[in-house]
């Protein structure tokens, strides 16, 4: 597998994984690539930062950081808004959400963690919940 930095004709930057460099070329030639942001079919490889080792004895590699693009900025703003305007309830999320839905706890904005079974049960019961596209950075009190 290989990860390529890609760019569309609307100047959106995004990354995607391919089985090989030739797989990218085949998909591009067949018109099966599109921008992850706007859907444009005019996608090409962008300049990529090399992966480097983070230190002696460390076998993990990390990409060099580049300027934050539109999706990253939006995600950062969403995280900031949620963390400033909602209470982090950690693993008690399903219990708290259900209590508010049933009226046994005061309504407020919350976020936290729920396993797949807990999330499915909340949705099946009509409790309004949505997954967040980031992992919480706080600990519950």
Helices and strands as residue ranges (DSSP letters): E 2-8, E 13-18, H 21-29, E 43-45, E 51-53, E 61-63, H 70-85, E 87-90, H 93-102, E 110-112, H 116-124
